[in-house]
Amino acid sequence: MAETDDRYAYSRLTDTWYRVFDYDHVEGDKIIANSKEEVAREDVPQEWLERIDERPLQAETDSQ
């Protein structure tokens, strides 16, 4: 069942922030966005910036 509370998501693959306003829960905190819009990082509430890992995917693969 889709939820409609606004939340924010970060794509580590594309280095893009989104405001997600319609989504389905997959497992744990993971979601599948049904409706989203790209937003600037400075428009993301501080609480979301603190919760989400912004390290690029490249950083993980370089250390292996």
PDB file of N, CA, C and O in Angstrom:
ATOM      1  N   MET A   1       0.836  -1.183   0.000  1.00  0.00           N
ATOM      2  CA  MET A   1       0.000   0.000   0.000  1.00  0.00           C
ATOM      3  C   MET A   1       0.882   1.247   0.000  1.00  0.00           C
ATOM      4  O   MET A   1       1.815   1.353   0.797  1.00  0.00           O
ATOM      5  N   ALA A   2       0.592   2.171  -0.876  1.00  0.00           N
ATOM      6  CA  ALA A   2       1.400   3.381  -1.010  1.00  0.00           C
ATOM      7  C   ALA A   2       1.172   4.333   0.161  1.00  0.00           C
ATOM      8  O   ALA A   2       0.057   4.474   0.663  1.00  0.00           O
ATOM      9  N   GLU A   3       2.258   4.981   0.581  1.00  0.00           N
ATOM     10  CA  GLU A   3       2.179   5.995   1.631  1.00  0.00           C
ATOM     11  C   GLU A   3       2.409   7.360   0.996  1.00  0.00           C
ATOM     12  O   GLU A   3       3.050   7.471  -0.049  1.00  0.00           O
ATOM     13  N   THR A   4       1.885   8.388   1.633  1.00  0.00           N
ATOM     14  CA  THR A   4       1.967   9.715   1.024  1.00  0.00           C
ATOM     15  C   THR A   4       2.640  10.771   1.893  1.00  0.00           C
ATOM     16  O   THR A   4       2.649  11.943   1.516  1.00  0.00           O
ATOM     17  N   ASP A   5       3.207  10.401   3.045  1.00  0.00           N
ATOM     18  CA  ASP A   5       3.968  11.373   3.837  1.00  0.00           C
ATOM     19  C   ASP A   5       5.222  11.759   3.059  1.00  0.00           C
ATOM     20  O   ASP A   5       5.892  10.898   2.489  1.00  0.00           O
ATOM     21  N   ASP A   6       5.540  13.052   3.035  1.00  0.00           N
ATOM     22  CA  ASP A   6       6.758  13.476   2.347  1.00  0.00           C
ATOM     23  C   ASP A   6       7.984  12.946   3.074  1.00  0.00           C
ATOM     24  O   ASP A   6       8.047  12.949   4.303  1.00  0.00           O
ATOM     25  N   ARG A   7       8.930  12.503   2.312  1.00  0.00           N
ATOM     26  CA  ARG A   7      10.226  12.109   2.846  1.00  0.00           C
ATOM     27  C   ARG A   7      11.252  12.441   1.788  1.00  0.00           C
ATOM     28  O   ARG A   7      10.896  12.804   0.666  1.00  0.00           O
ATOM     29  N   TYR A   8      12.501  12.321   2.126  1.00  0.00           N
ATOM     30  CA  TYR A   8      13.559  12.685   1.197  1.00  0.00           C
ATOM     31  C   TYR A   8      14.432  11.470   0.943  1.00  0.00           C
ATOM     32  O   TYR A   8      14.621  10.620   1.813  1.00  0.00           O
ATOM     33  N   ALA A   9      14.956  11.411  -0.267  1.00  0.00           N
ATOM     34  CA  ALA A   9      15.809  10.294  -0.655  1.00  0.00           C
ATOM     35  C   ALA A   9      17.001  10.850  -1.430  1.00  0.00           C
ATOM     36  O   ALA A   9      16.919  11.894  -2.078  1.00  0.00           O
ATOM     37  N   TYR A  10      18.086  10.134  -1.344  1.00  0.00           N
ATOM     38  CA  TYR A  10      19.312  10.531  -2.033  1.00  0.00           C
ATOM     39  C   TYR A  10      19.766   9.383  -2.915  1.00  0.00           C
ATOM     40  O   TYR A  10      19.873   8.245  -2.460  1.00  0.00           O
ATOM     41  N   SER A  11      20.033   9.683  -4.171  1.00  0.00           N
ATOM     42  CA  SER A  11      20.572   8.679  -5.082  1.00  0.00           C
ATOM     43  C   SER A  11      22.085   8.797  -5.083  1.00  0.00           C
ATOM     44  O   SER A  11      22.642   9.776  -5.580  1.00  0.00           O
ATOM     45  N   ARG A  12      22.740   7.804  -4.529  1.00  0.00           N
ATOM     46  CA  ARG A  12      24.204   7.803  -4.515  1.00  0.00           C
ATOM     47  C   ARG A  12      24.749   7.545  -5.913  1.00  0.00           C
ATOM     48  O   ARG A  12      25.880   7.920  -6.222  1.00  0.00           O
ATOM     49  N   LEU A  13      23.959   6.918  -6.739  1.00  0.00           N
ATOM     50  CA  LEU A  13      24.391   6.631  -8.105  1.00  0.00           C
ATOM     51  C   LEU A  13      24.466   7.906  -8.947  1.00  0.00           C
ATOM     52  O   LEU A  13      25.410   8.095  -9.714  1.00  0.00           O
ATOM     53  N   THR A  14      23.463   8.778  -8.798  1.00  0.00           N
ATOM     54  CA  THR A  14      23.407   9.996  -9.612  1.00  0.00           C
ATOM     55  C   THR A  14      23.738  11.264  -8.836  1.00  0.00           C
ATOM     56  O   THR A  14      23.762  12.350  -9.414  1.00  0.00           O
ATOM     57  N   ASP A  15      23.999  11.142  -7.505  1.00  0.00           N
ATOM     58  CA  ASP A  15      24.305  12.284  -6.650  1.00  0.00           C
ATOM     59  C   ASP A  15      23.171  13.310  -6.698  1.00  0.00           C
ATOM     60  O   ASP A  15      23.403  14.505  -6.878  1.00  0.00           O
ATOM     61  N   THR A  16      21.934  12.816  -6.531  1.00  0.00           N
ATOM     62  CA  THR A  16      20.742  13.657  -6.641  1.00  0.00           C
ATOM     63  C   THR A  16      19.838  13.458  -5.434  1.00  0.00           C
ATOM     64  O   THR A  16      19.635  12.331  -4.983  1.00  0.00           O
ATOM     65  N   TRP A  17      19.293  14.560  -4.910  1.00  0.00           N
ATOM     66  CA  TRP A  17      18.306  14.523  -3.829  1.00  0.00           C
ATOM     67  C   TRP A  17      16.906  14.607  -4.410  1.00  0.00           C
ATOM     68  O   TRP A  17      16.675  15.285  -5.411  1.00  0.00           O
ATOM     69  N   TYR A  18      15.965  13.902  -3.765  1.00  0.00           N
ATOM     70  CA  TYR A  18      14.568  13.914  -4.199  1.00  0.00           C
ATOM     71  C   TYR A  18      13.647  14.112  -3.004  1.00  0.00           C
ATOM     72  O   TYR A  18      13.931  13.642  -1.902  1.00  0.00           O
ATOM     73  N   ARG A  19      12.539  14.816  -3.236  1.00  0.00           N
ATOM     74  CA  ARG A  19      11.422  14.817  -2.286  1.00  0.00           C
ATOM     75  C   ARG A  19      10.467  13.765  -2.809  1.00  0.00           C
ATOM     76  O   ARG A  19       9.978  13.855  -3.935  1.00  0.00           O
ATOM     77  N   VAL A  20      10.210  12.776  -1.989  1.00  0.00           N
ATOM     78  CA  VAL A  20       9.360  11.648  -2.382  1.00  0.00           C
ATOM     79  C   VAL A  20       8.017  11.829  -1.691  1.00  0.00           C
ATOM     80  O   VAL A  20       7.955  11.955  -0.468  1.00  0.00           O
ATOM     81  N   PHE A  21       6.944  11.840  -2.472  1.00  0.00           N
ATOM     82  CA  PHE A  21       5.638  12.083  -1.870  1.00  0.00           C
ATOM     83  C   PHE A  21       4.640  10.969  -2.109  1.00  0.00           C
ATOM     84  O   PHE A  21       3.480  11.101  -1.720  1.00  0.00           O
ATOM     85  N   ASP A  22       5.042   9.896  -2.723  1.00  0.00           N
ATOM     86  CA  ASP A  22       4.201   8.702  -2.864  1.00  0.00           C
ATOM     87  C   ASP A  22       5.159   7.526  -3.013  1.00  0.00           C
ATOM     88  O   ASP A  22       5.953   7.485  -3.953  1.00  0.00           O
ATOM     89  N   TYR A  23       5.087   6.571  -2.091  1.00  0.00           N
ATOM     90  CA  TYR A  23       6.070   5.486  -2.095  1.00  0.00           C
ATOM     91  C   TYR A  23       5.502   4.239  -1.444  1.00  0.00           C
ATOM     92  O   TYR A  23       4.500   4.286  -0.731  1.00  0.00           O
ATOM     93  N   ASP A  24       6.167   3.122  -1.708  1.00  0.00           N
ATOM     94  CA  ASP A  24       5.858   1.845  -1.074  1.00  0.00           C
ATOM     95  C   ASP A  24       7.077   1.415  -0.268  1.00  0.00           C
ATOM     96  O   ASP A  24       8.213   1.601  -0.704  1.00  0.00           O
ATOM     97  N   HIS A  25       6.840   0.837   0.909  1.00  0.00           N
ATOM     98  CA  HIS A  25       7.933   0.280   1.714  1.00  0.00           C
ATOM     99  C   HIS A  25       8.348  -1.063   1.119  1.00  0.00           C
ATOM    100  O   HIS A  25       7.499  -1.858   0.715  1.00  0.00           O
ATOM    101  N   VAL A  26       9.652  -1.310   1.067  1.00  0.00           N
ATOM    102  CA  VAL A  26      10.166  -2.579   0.569  1.00  0.00           C
ATOM    103  C   VAL A  26      10.658  -3.413   1.743  1.00  0.00           C
ATOM    104  O   VAL A  26      10.098  -4.472   2.023  1.00  0.00           O
ATOM    105  N   GLU A  27      11.686  -2.957   2.427  1.00  0.00           N
ATOM    106  CA  GLU A  27      12.194  -3.623   3.632  1.00  0.00           C
ATOM    107  C   GLU A  27      12.921  -2.594   4.473  1.00  0.00           C
ATOM    108  O   GLU A  27      13.645  -1.752   3.942  1.00  0.00           O
ATOM    109  N   GLY A  28      12.735  -2.656   5.761  1.00  0.00           N
ATOM    110  CA  GLY A  28      13.379  -1.690   6.648  1.00  0.00           C
ATOM    111  C   GLY A  28      13.026  -0.272   6.254  1.00  0.00           C
ATOM    112  O   GLY A  28      11.851   0.071   6.121  1.00  0.00           O
ATOM    113  N   ASP A  29      14.049   0.558   6.067  1.00  0.00           N
ATOM    114  CA  ASP A  29      13.843   1.944   5.644  1.00  0.00           C
ATOM    115  C   ASP A  29      13.806   2.098   4.132  1.00  0.00           C
ATOM    116  O   ASP A  29      13.607   3.206   3.634  1.00  0.00           O
ATOM    117  N   LYS A  30      13.992   1.021   3.399  1.00  0.00           N
ATOM    118  CA  LYS A  30      14.029   1.106   1.942  1.00  0.00           C
ATOM    119  C   LYS A  30      12.625   1.324   1.385  1.00  0.00           C
ATOM    120  O   LYS A  30      11.641   0.772   1.877  1.00  0.00           O
ATOM    121  N   ILE A  31      12.570   2.148   0.341  1.00  0.00           N
ATOM    122  CA  ILE A  31      11.290   2.444  -0.295  1.00  0.00           C
ATOM    123  C   ILE A  31      11.431   2.343  -1.808  1.00  0.00           C
ATOM    124  O   ILE A  31      12.537   2.354  -2.350  1.00  0.00           O
ATOM    125  N   ILE A  32      10.297   2.244  -2.469  1.00  0.00           N
ATOM    126  CA  ILE A  32      10.222   2.398  -3.919  1.00  0.00           C
ATOM    127  C   ILE A  32       9.380   3.641  -4.154  1.00  0.00           C
ATOM    128  O   ILE A  32       8.218   3.692  -3.752  1.00  0.00           O
ATOM    129  N   ALA A  33       9.959   4.640  -4.801  1.00  0.00           N
ATOM    130  CA  ALA A  33       9.256   5.901  -5.043  1.00  0.00           C
ATOM    131  C   ALA A  33       8.311   5.746  -6.227  1.00  0.00           C
ATOM    132  O   ALA A  33       8.706   5.295  -7.302  1.00  0.00           O
ATOM    133  N   ASN A  34       7.068   6.125  -6.011  1.00  0.00           N
ATOM    134  CA  ASN A  34       6.085   6.160  -7.091  1.00  0.00           C
ATOM    135  C   ASN A  34       5.996   7.559  -7.687  1.00  0.00           C
ATOM    136  O   ASN A  34       5.747   7.710  -8.883  1.00  0.00           O
ATOM    137  N   SER A  35       6.198   8.582  -6.859  1.00  0.00           N
ATOM    138  CA  SER A  35       6.188   9.980  -7.293  1.00  0.00           C
ATOM    139  C   SER A  35       7.278  10.720  -6.538  1.00  0.00           C
ATOM    140  O   SER A  35       7.371  10.637  -5.313  1.00  0.00           O
ATOM    141  N   LYS A  36       8.105  11.447  -7.285  1.00  0.00           N
ATOM    142  CA  LYS A  36       9.200  12.182  -6.655  1.00  0.00           C
ATOM    143  C   LYS A  36       9.536  13.390  -7.504  1.00  0.00           C
ATOM    144  O   LYS A  36       9.188  13.461  -8.683  1.00  0.00           O
ATOM    145  N   GLU A  37      10.225  14.345  -6.876  1.00  0.00           N
ATOM    146  CA  GLU A  37      10.727  15.496  -7.618  1.00  0.00           C
ATOM    147  C   GLU A  37      12.139  15.786  -7.144  1.00  0.00           C
ATOM    148  O   GLU A  37      12.444  15.658  -5.958  1.00  0.00           O
ATOM    149  N   GLU A  38      12.990  16.172  -8.062  1.00  0.00           N
ATOM    150  CA  GLU A  38      14.365  16.504  -7.716  1.00  0.00           C
ATOM    151  C   GLU A  38      14.384  17.810  -6.934  1.00  0.00           C
ATOM    152  O   GLU A  38      13.673  18.756  -7.273  1.00  0.00           O
ATOM    153  N   VAL A  39      15.202  17.856  -5.888  1.00  0.00           N
ATOM    154  CA  VAL A  39      15.349  19.071  -5.082  1.00  0.00           C
ATOM    155  C   VAL A  39      16.831  19.358  -4.872  1.00  0.00           C
ATOM    156  O   VAL A  39      17.670  18.462  -4.955  1.00  0.00           O
ATOM    157  N   ALA A  40      17.132  20.613  -4.599  1.00  0.00           N
ATOM    158  CA  ALA A  40      18.503  21.001  -4.276  1.00  0.00           C
ATOM    159  C   ALA A  40      18.830  20.542  -2.859  1.00  0.00           C
ATOM    160  O   ALA A  40      17.947  20.482  -2.003  1.00  0.00           O
ATOM    161  N   ARG A  41      20.084  20.223  -2.614  1.00  0.00           N
ATOM    162  CA  ARG A  41      20.496  19.749  -1.288  1.00  0.00           C
ATOM    163  C   ARG A  41      20.121  20.753  -0.201  1.00  0.00           C
ATOM    164  O   ARG A  41      19.708  20.358   0.889  1.00  0.00           O
ATOM    165  N   GLU A  42      20.260  22.033  -0.484  1.00  0.00           N
ATOM    166  CA  GLU A  42      19.946  23.045   0.532  1.00  0.00           C
ATOM    167  C   GLU A  42      18.454  23.123   0.869  1.00  0.00           C
ATOM    168  O   GLU A  42      18.081  23.759   1.854  1.00  0.00           O
ATOM    169  N   ASP A  43      17.606  22.492   0.072  1.00  0.00           N
ATOM    170  CA  ASP A  43      16.167  22.442   0.361  1.00  0.00           C
ATOM    171  C   ASP A  43      15.770  21.217   1.185  1.00  0.00           C
ATOM    172  O   ASP A  43      14.609  21.073   1.566  1.00  0.00           O
ATOM    173  N   VAL A  44      16.730  20.341   1.459  1.00  0.00           N
ATOM    174  CA  VAL A  44      16.454  19.128   2.241  1.00  0.00           C
ATOM    175  C   VAL A  44      16.549  19.471   3.727  1.00  0.00           C
ATOM    176  O   VAL A  44      17.548  20.048   4.155  1.00  0.00           O
ATOM    177  N   PRO A  45      15.530  19.127   4.523  1.00  0.00           N
ATOM    178  CA  PRO A  45      15.592  19.408   5.964  1.00  0.00           C
ATOM    179  C   PRO A  45      16.815  18.750   6.617  1.00  0.00           C
ATOM    180  O   PRO A  45      17.220  17.651   6.237  1.00  0.00           O
ATOM    181  N   GLN A  46      17.384  19.432   7.592  1.00  0.00           N
ATOM    182  CA  GLN A  46      18.595  18.963   8.270  1.00  0.00           C
ATOM    183  C   GLN A  46      18.441  17.547   8.815  1.00  0.00           C
ATOM    184  O   GLN A  46      19.384  16.759   8.746  1.00  0.00           O
ATOM    185  N   GLU A  47      17.272  17.208   9.355  1.00  0.00           N
ATOM    186  CA  GLU A  47      17.074  15.869   9.922  1.00  0.00           C
ATOM    187  C   GLU A  47      17.293  14.780   8.873  1.00  0.00           C
ATOM    188  O   GLU A  47      17.776  13.697   9.204  1.00  0.00           O
ATOM    189  N   TRP A  48      16.948  15.049   7.621  1.00  0.00           N
ATOM    190  CA  TRP A  48      17.162  14.057   6.561  1.00  0.00           C
ATOM    191  C   TRP A  48      18.626  14.012   6.145  1.00  0.00           C
ATOM    192  O   TRP A  48      19.150  12.942   5.838  1.00  0.00           O
ATOM    193  N   LEU A  49      19.285  15.159   6.132  1.00  0.00           N
ATOM    194  CA  LEU A  49      20.708  15.184   5.792  1.00  0.00           C
ATOM    195  C   LEU A  49      21.515  14.365   6.790  1.00  0.00           C
ATOM    196  O   LEU A  49      22.491  13.715   6.415  1.00  0.00           O
ATOM    197  N   GLU A  50      21.117  14.392   8.054  1.00  0.00           N
ATOM    198  CA  GLU A  50      21.830  13.646   9.091  1.00  0.00           C
ATOM    199  C   GLU A  50      21.565  12.148   9.014  1.00  0.00           C
ATOM    200  O   GLU A  50      22.396  11.356   9.458  1.00  0.00           O
ATOM    201  N   ARG A  51      20.440  11.750   8.467  1.00  0.00           N
ATOM    202  CA  ARG A  51      20.051  10.336   8.434  1.00  0.00           C
ATOM    203  C   ARG A  51      20.567   9.582   7.212  1.00  0.00           C
ATOM    204  O   ARG A  51      20.667   8.355   7.233  1.00  0.00           O
ATOM    205  N   ILE A  52      20.893  10.307   6.157  1.00  0.00           N
ATOM    206  CA  ILE A  52      21.175   9.656   4.877  1.00  0.00           C
ATOM    207  C   ILE A  52      22.658   9.732   4.541  1.00  0.00           C
ATOM    208  O   ILE A  52      23.289  10.779   4.681  1.00  0.00           O
ATOM    209  N   ASP A  53      23.199   8.609   4.097  1.00  0.00           N
ATOM    210  CA  ASP A  53      24.599   8.486   3.702  1.00  0.00           C
ATOM    211  C   ASP A  53      24.784   9.092   2.311  1.00  0.00           C
ATOM    212  O   ASP A  53      24.183   8.622   1.345  1.00  0.00           O
ATOM    213  N   GLU A  54      25.607  10.125   2.208  1.00  0.00           N
ATOM    214  CA  GLU A  54      25.837  10.790   0.927  1.00  0.00           C
ATOM    215  C   GLU A  54      27.138  10.376   0.247  1.00  0.00           C
ATOM    216  O   GLU A  54      27.502  10.942  -0.784  1.00  0.00           O
ATOM    217  N   ARG A  55      27.833   9.407   0.806  1.00  0.00           N
ATOM    218  CA  ARG A  55      29.084   8.994   0.160  1.00  0.00           C
ATOM    219  C   ARG A  55      28.789   8.453  -1.234  1.00  0.00           C
ATOM    220  O   ARG A  55      27.863   7.658  -1.398  1.00  0.00           O
ATOM    221  N   PRO A  56      29.545   8.861  -2.229  1.00  0.00           N
ATOM    222  CA  PRO A  56      29.336   8.319  -3.574  1.00  0.00           C
ATOM    223  C   PRO A  56      29.615   6.820  -3.600  1.00  0.00           C
ATOM    224  O   PRO A  56      30.417   6.320  -2.811  1.00  0.00           O
ATOM    225  N   LEU A  57      28.968   6.121  -4.487  1.00  0.00           N
ATOM    226  CA  LEU A  57      29.195   4.681  -4.617  1.00  0.00           C
ATOM    227  C   LEU A  57      30.648   4.386  -4.945  1.00  0.00           C
ATOM    228  O   LEU A  57      31.171   3.357  -4.518  1.00  0.00           O
ATOM    229  N   GLN A  58      31.306   5.245  -5.682  1.00  0.00           N
ATOM    230  CA  GLN A  58      32.704   5.056  -6.064  1.00  0.00           C
ATOM    231  C   GLN A  58      33.600   4.894  -4.839  1.00  0.00           C
ATOM    232  O   GLN A  58      34.556   4.120  -4.883  1.00  0.00           O
ATOM    233  N   ALA A  59      33.318   5.596  -3.760  1.00  0.00           N
ATOM    234  CA  ALA A  59      34.151   5.537  -2.556  1.00  0.00           C
ATOM    235  C   ALA A  59      34.192   4.132  -1.973  1.00  0.00           C
ATOM    236  O   ALA A  59      35.224   3.710  -1.450  1.00  0.00           O
ATOM    237  N   GLU A  60      33.099   3.412  -2.053  1.00  0.00           N
ATOM    238  CA  GLU A  60      33.062   2.046  -1.522  1.00  0.00           C
ATOM    239  C   GLU A  60      33.862   1.087  -2.388  1.00  0.00           C
ATOM    240  O   GLU A  60      34.569   0.225  -1.866  1.00  0.00           O
ATOM    241  N   THR A  61      33.761   1.225  -3.694  1.00  0.00           N
ATOM    242  CA  THR A  61      34.444   0.283  -4.578  1.00  0.00           C
ATOM    243  C   THR A  61      35.944   0.548  -4.626  1.00  0.00           C
ATOM    244  O   THR A  61      36.723  -0.382  -4.837  1.00  0.00           O
ATOM    245  N   ASP A  62      36.367   1.803  -4.433  1.00  0.00           N
ATOM    246  CA  ASP A  62      37.794   2.124  -4.443  1.00  0.00           C
ATOM    247  C   ASP A  62      38.534   1.512  -3.258  1.00  0.00           C
ATOM    248  O   ASP A  62      39.719   1.197  -3.367  1.00  0.00           O
ATOM    249  N   SER A  63      37.853   1.341  -2.135  1.00  0.00           N
ATOM    250  CA  SER A  63      38.518   0.849  -0.935  1.00  0.00           C
ATOM    251  C   SER A  63      38.649  -0.670  -0.908  1.00  0.00           C
ATOM    252  O   SER A  63      39.283  -1.213  -0.003  1.00  0.00           O
ATOM    253  N   GLN A  64      38.079  -1.348  -1.856  1.00  0.00           N
ATOM    254  CA  GLN A  64      38.127  -2.823  -1.855  1.00  0.00           C
ATOM    255  C   GLN A  64      39.305  -3.349  -2.634  1.00  0.00           C
ATOM    256  O   GLN A  64      39.489  -4.563  -2.730  1.00  0.00           O
TER     257      GLN A  64
END
